[in-house]
Amino acid sequence: MQSKVKEALHTIWQAETREKAYQAFDHCIERFGPKYAKAMACLDATHSPG
């Protein structure tokens, strides 16, 4: 796994609030979706906000 993607995922699970985690998740999908389309689609499919 690329270190930048790994760092982005850490930002999600280490977020102080659920809202910040959702924001970090959305940013991760937008940032890495073009390069890692299948992996980001898989994450996005399992995402169920609040």
VEXDREN-245397 format. One record per residue (C-alpha): residue in one letter; z, y, x; chain. Coordinates in Angstrom, 1 decimal, m for minus. Each point is the difference from the previous one (the first is absolute). Layout:
- aa;Z;Y;X;ch
- A;Z;Y;X;A
...
This chain:
- aa;Z;Y;X;ch
- M;0.0;0.0;0.0;A
- Q;m0.9;3.4;1.3;A
- S;3.0;2.0;1.2;A
- K;m0.8;3.0;m2.3;A
- V;m0.1;m2.1;m3.1;A
- K;3.2;m1.7;1.0;A
- E;1.6;3.4;0.5;A
- A;m1.2;1.1;m3.4;A
- L;1.5;m3.1;m1.6;A
- H;3.3;0.7;1.7;A
- T;m0.1;3.5;m1.4;A
- I;m0.2;m1.5;m3.5;A
- W;2.9;m2.4;0.2;A
- Q;2.2;2.5;2.0;A
- A;m0.6;2.8;m2.5;A
- E;3.2;1.8;m1.2;A
- T;m1.0;m0.1;m3.7;A
- R;m2.3;m2.0;m2.1;A
- E;m2.1;3.0;m0.7;A
- K;m0.5;0.6;3.8;A
- A;m0.9;m3.7;0.3;A
- Y;m2.6;0.3;m2.7;A
- Q;m1.5;3.1;1.7;A
- A;m0.1;m1.8;3.4;A
- F;m1.6;m3.1;m1.7;A
- D;m2.7;2.2;m1.6;A
- H;m0.6;1.7;3.3;A
- C;m0.3;m3.4;1.8;A
- I;m2.6;m1.2;m2.6;A
- E;m2.1;3.2;0.3;A
- R;0.2;0.1;3.8;A
- F;m0.7;m3.6;0.8;A
- G;m2.0;m1.1;m3.0;A
- P;m3.4;0.7;1.5;A
- K;0.6;m2.0;3.2;A
- Y;2.2;m2.8;m1.5;A
- A;m1.4;m0.2;m3.5;A
- K;1.0;m3.6;m0.9;A
- A;3.6;0.4;1.4;A
- M;0.5;3.3;m1.8;A
- A;m1.4;m1.4;m3.3;A
- C;2.5;m2.8;0.3;A
- L;2.9;2.4;0.5;A
- D;m1.2;2.2;m2.8;A
- A;m0.3;m2.9;m2.4;A
- T;3.7;m0.9;0.5;A
- H;1.1;3.6;m0.3;A
- S;2.0;0.7;m3.2;A
- P;1.6;3.5;m0.1;A
- G;3.3;0.5;m1.7;A
